Amino acid sequence: MPWAWASVELPGSSNVMITTARGIQVVFMLPSSERGAPASVVLAVHG
């Protein structure tokens, strides 16, 4: 069993979800940086 897996949804905001083997979900929400600004990262951990 892999330690973690990630799924990415495009286009628009990039939502990356990583679920570890222990069932902890880490979700990265990366807003699109169309204006050239660095994308902010929102980290949510559910365990």
Phi and psi restraints in degrees (range 20) as a CNS / XPLOR table:
assign (resid 1 and name C) (resid 2 and name N)
       (resid 2 and name CA) (resid 2 and name C) 1.0 -63.5 20.0 2
assign (resid 2 and name N) (resid 2 and name CA)
       (resid 2 and name C) (resid 3 and name N) 1.0 149.6 20.0 2
assign (resid 2 and name C) (resid 3 and name N)
       (resid 3 and name CA) (resid 3 and name C) 1.0 -67.0 20.0 2
assign (resid 3 and name N) (resid 3 and name CA)
       (resid 3 and name C) (resid 4 and name N) 1.0 -36.2 20.0 2
assign (resid 3 and name C) (resid 4 and name N)
       (resid 4 and name CA) (resid 4 and name C) 1.0 -156.2 20.0 2
assign (resid 4 and name N) (resid 4 and name CA)
       (resid 4 and name C) (resid 5 and name N) 1.0 156.4 20.0 2
assign (resid 4 and name C) (resid 5 and name N)
       (resid 5 and name CA) (resid 5 and name C) 1.0 -135.4 20.0 2
assign (resid 5 and name N) (resid 5 and name CA)
       (resid 5 and name C) (resid 6 and name N) 1.0 154.7 20.0 2
assign (resid 5 and name C) (resid 6 and name N)
       (resid 6 and name CA) (resid 6 and name C) 1.0 -131.6 20.0 2
assign (resid 6 and name N) (resid 6 and name CA)
       (resid 6 and name C) (resid 7 and name N) 1.0 143.6 20.0 2
assign (resid 6 and name C) (resid 7 and name N)
       (resid 7 and name CA) (resid 7 and name C) 1.0 -127.9 20.0 2
assign (resid 7 and name N) (resid 7 and name CA)
       (resid 7 and name C) (resid 8 and name N) 1.0 138.7 20.0 2
assign (resid 7 and name C) (resid 8 and name N)
       (resid 8 and name CA) (resid 8 and name C) 1.0 -121.5 20.0 2
assign (resid 8 and name N) (resid 8 and name CA)
       (resid 8 and name C) (resid 9 and name N) 1.0 132.5 20.0 2
assign (resid 8 and name C) (resid 9 and name N)
       (resid 9 and name CA) (resid 9 and name C) 1.0 -113.4 20.0 2
assign (resid 9 and name N) (resid 9 and name CA)
       (resid 9 and name C) (resid 10 and name N) 1.0 125.5 20.0 2
assign (resid 9 and name C) (resid 10 and name N)
       (resid 10 and name CA) (resid 10 and name C) 1.0 -129.7 20.0 2
assign (resid 10 and name N) (resid 10 and name CA)
       (resid 10 and name C) (resid 11 and name N) 1.0 160.8 20.0 2
assign (resid 10 and name C) (resid 11 and name N)
       (resid 11 and name CA) (resid 11 and name C) 1.0 -90.6 20.0 2
assign (resid 11 and name N) (resid 11 and name CA)
       (resid 11 and name C) (resid 12 and name N) 1.0 -153.3 20.0 2
assign (resid 11 and name C) (resid 12 and name N)
       (resid 12 and name CA) (resid 12 and name C) 1.0 75.8 20.0 2
assign (resid 12 and name N) (resid 12 and name CA)
       (resid 12 and name C) (resid 13 and name N) 1.0 -131.8 20.0 2
assign (resid 12 and name C) (resid 13 and name N)
       (resid 13 and name CA) (resid 13 and name C) 1.0 -77.5 20.0 2
assign (resid 13 and name N) (resid 13 and name CA)
       (resid 13 and name C) (resid 14 and name N) 1.0 140.6 20.0 2
assign (resid 13 and name C) (resid 14 and name N)
       (resid 14 and name CA) (resid 14 and name C) 1.0 -91.2 20.0 2
assign (resid 14 and name N) (resid 14 and name CA)
       (resid 14 and name C) (resid 15 and name N) 1.0 113.6 20.0 2
assign (resid 14 and name C) (resid 15 and name N)
       (resid 15 and name CA) (resid 15 and name C) 1.0 -106.4 20.0 2
assign (resid 15 and name N) (resid 15 and name CA)
       (resid 15 and name C) (resid 16 and name N) 1.0 114.5 20.0 2
assign (resid 15 and name C) (resid 16 and name N)
       (resid 16 and name CA) (resid 16 and name C) 1.0 -111.7 20.0 2
assign (resid 16 and name N) (resid 16 and name CA)
       (resid 16 and name C) (resid 17 and name N) 1.0 120.9 20.0 2
assign (resid 16 and name C) (resid 17 and name N)
       (resid 17 and name CA) (resid 17 and name C) 1.0 -113.0 20.0 2
assign (resid 17 and name N) (resid 17 and name CA)
       (resid 17 and name C) (resid 18 and name N) 1.0 128.6 20.0 2
assign (resid 17 and name C) (resid 18 and name N)
       (resid 18 and name CA) (resid 18 and name C) 1.0 -118.9 20.0 2
assign (resid 18 and name N) (resid 18 and name CA)
       (resid 18 and name C) (resid 19 and name N) 1.0 124.4 20.0 2
assign (resid 18 and name C) (resid 19 and name N)
       (resid 19 and name CA) (resid 19 and name C) 1.0 -114.8 20.0 2
assign (resid 19 and name N) (resid 19 and name CA)
       (resid 19 and name C) (resid 20 and name N) 1.0 120.6 20.0 2
assign (resid 19 and name C) (resid 20 and name N)
       (resid 20 and name CA) (resid 20 and name C) 1.0 -83.0 20.0 2
assign (resid 20 and name N) (resid 20 and name CA)
       (resid 20 and name C) (resid 21 and name N) 1.0 172.9 20.0 2
assign (resid 20 and name C) (resid 21 and name N)
       (resid 21 and name CA) (resid 21 and name C) 1.0 -65.6 20.0 2
assign (resid 21 and name N) (resid 21 and name CA)
       (resid 21 and name C) (resid 22 and name N) 1.0 -22.8 20.0 2
assign (resid 21 and name C) (resid 22 and name N)
       (resid 22 and name CA) (resid 22 and name C) 1.0 -86.7 20.0 2
assign (resid 22 and name N) (resid 22 and name CA)
       (resid 22 and name C) (resid 23 and name N) 1.0 3.6 20.0 2
assign (resid 22 and name C) (resid 23 and name N)
       (resid 23 and name CA) (resid 23 and name C) 1.0 85.4 20.0 2
assign (resid 23 and name N) (resid 23 and name CA)
       (resid 23 and name C) (resid 24 and name N) 1.0 15.2 20.0 2
assign (resid 23 and name C) (resid 24 and name N)
       (resid 24 and name CA) (resid 24 and name C) 1.0 -87.1 20.0 2
assign (resid 24 and name N) (resid 24 and name CA)
       (resid 24 and name C) (resid 25 and name N) 1.0 125.0 20.0 2
assign (resid 24 and name C) (resid 25 and name N)
       (resid 25 and name CA) (resid 25 and name C) 1.0 -101.8 20.0 2
assign (resid 25 and name N) (resid 25 and name CA)
       (resid 25 and name C) (resid 26 and name N) 1.0 126.2 20.0 2
assign (resid 25 and name C) (resid 26 and name N)
       (resid 26 and name CA) (resid 26 and name C) 1.0 -115.5 20.0 2
assign (resid 26 and name N) (resid 26 and name CA)
       (resid 26 and name C) (resid 27 and name N) 1.0 120.0 20.0 2
assign (resid 26 and name C) (resid 27 and name N)
       (resid 27 and name CA) (resid 27 and name C) 1.0 -114.1 20.0 2
assign (resid 27 and name N) (resid 27 and name CA)
       (resid 27 and name C) (resid 28 and name N) 1.0 123.1 20.0 2
assign (resid 27 and name C) (resid 28 and name N)
       (resid 28 and name CA) (resid 28 and name C) 1.0 -105.7 20.0 2
assign (resid 28 and name N) (resid 28 and name CA)
       (resid 28 and name C) (resid 29 and name N) 1.0 120.8 20.0 2
assign (resid 28 and name C) (resid 29 and name N)
       (resid 29 and name CA) (resid 29 and name C) 1.0 -107.6 20.0 2
assign (resid 29 and name N) (resid 29 and name CA)
       (resid 29 and name C) (resid 30 and name N) 1.0 110.9 20.0 2
assign (resid 29 and name C) (resid 30 and name N)
       (resid 30 and name CA) (resid 30 and name C) 1.0 -110.6 20.0 2
assign (resid 30 and name N) (resid 30 and name CA)
       (resid 30 and name C) (resid 31 and name N) 1.0 102.7 20.0 2
assign (resid 30 and name C) (resid 31 and name N)
       (resid 31 and name CA) (resid 31 and name C) 1.0 -62.1 20.0 2
assign (resid 31 and name N) (resid 31 and name CA)
       (resid 31 and name C) (resid 32 and name N) 1.0 147.1 20.0 2
assign (resid 31 and name C) (resid 32 and name N)
       (resid 32 and name CA) (resid 32 and name C) 1.0 -65.8 20.0 2
assign (resid 32 and name N) (resid 32 and name CA)
       (resid 32 and name C) (resid 33 and name N) 1.0 136.2 20.0 2
assign (resid 32 and name C) (resid 33 and name N)
       (resid 33 and name CA) (resid 33 and name C) 1.0 -104.8 20.0 2
assign (resid 33 and name N) (resid 33 and name CA)
       (resid 33 and name C) (resid 34 and name N) 1.0 64.5 20.0 2
assign (resid 33 and name C) (resid 34 and name N)
       (resid 34 and name CA) (resid 34 and name C) 1.0 -72.0 20.0 2
assign (resid 34 and name N) (resid 34 and name CA)
       (resid 34 and name C) (resid 35 and name N) 1.0 -26.7 20.0 2
assign (resid 34 and name C) (resid 35 and name N)
       (resid 35 and name CA) (resid 35 and name C) 1.0 -85.9 20.0 2
assign (resid 35 and name N) (resid 35 and name CA)
       (resid 35 and name C) (resid 36 and name N) 1.0 4.7 20.0 2
assign (resid 35 and name C) (resid 36 and name N)
       (resid 36 and name CA) (resid 36 and name C) 1.0 88.5 20.0 2
assign (resid 36 and name N) (resid 36 and name CA)
       (resid 36 and name C) (resid 37 and name N) 1.0 1.3 20.0 2
assign (resid 36 and name C) (resid 37 and name N)
       (resid 37 and name CA) (resid 37 and name C) 1.0 -82.9 20.0 2
assign (resid 37 and name N) (resid 37 and name CA)
       (resid 37 and name C) (resid 38 and name N) 1.0 147.0 20.0 2
assign (resid 37 and name C) (resid 38 and name N)
       (resid 38 and name CA) (resid 38 and name C) 1.0 -61.7 20.0 2
assign (resid 38 and name N) (resid 38 and name CA)
       (resid 38 and name C) (resid 39 and name N) 1.0 140.0 20.0 2
assign (resid 38 and name C) (resid 39 and name N)
       (resid 39 and name CA) (resid 39 and name C) 1.0 -76.2 20.0 2
assign (resid 39 and name N) (resid 39 and name CA)
       (resid 39 and name C) (resid 40 and name N) 1.0 133.2 20.0 2
assign (resid 39 and name C) (resid 40 and name N)
       (resid 40 and name CA) (resid 40 and name C) 1.0 -80.6 20.0 2
assign (resid 40 and name N) (resid 40 and name CA)
       (resid 40 and name C) (resid 41 and name N) 1.0 156.4 20.0 2
assign (resid 40 and name C) (resid 41 and name N)
       (resid 41 and name CA) (resid 41 and name C) 1.0 -119.4 20.0 2
assign (resid 41 and name N) (resid 41 and name CA)
       (resid 41 and name C) (resid 42 and name N) 1.0 126.6 20.0 2
assign (resid 41 and name C) (resid 42 and name N)
       (resid 42 and name CA) (resid 42 and name C) 1.0 -111.0 20.0 2
assign (resid 42 and name N) (resid 42 and name CA)
       (resid 42 and name C) (resid 43 and name N) 1.0 122.3 20.0 2
assign (resid 42 and name C) (resid 43 and name N)
       (resid 43 and name CA) (resid 43 and name C) 1.0 -107.9 20.0 2
assign (resid 43 and name N) (resid 43 and name CA)
       (resid 43 and name C) (resid 44 and name N) 1.0 124.6 20.0 2
assign (resid 43 and name C) (resid 44 and name N)
       (resid 44 and name CA) (resid 44 and name C) 1.0 -125.9 20.0 2
assign (resid 44 and name N) (resid 44 and name CA)
       (resid 44 and name C) (resid 45 and name N) 1.0 124.6 20.0 2
assign (resid 44 and name C) (resid 45 and name N)
       (resid 45 and name CA) (resid 45 and name C) 1.0 -116.8 20.0 2
assign (resid 45 and name N) (resid 45 and name CA)
       (resid 45 and name C) (resid 46 and name N) 1.0 125.6 20.0 2
assign (resid 45 and name C) (resid 46 and name N)
       (resid 46 and name CA) (resid 46 and name C) 1.0 -118.2 20.0 2
assign (resid 46 and name N) (resid 46 and name CA)
       (resid 46 and name C) (resid 47 and name N) 1.0 120.4 20.0 2
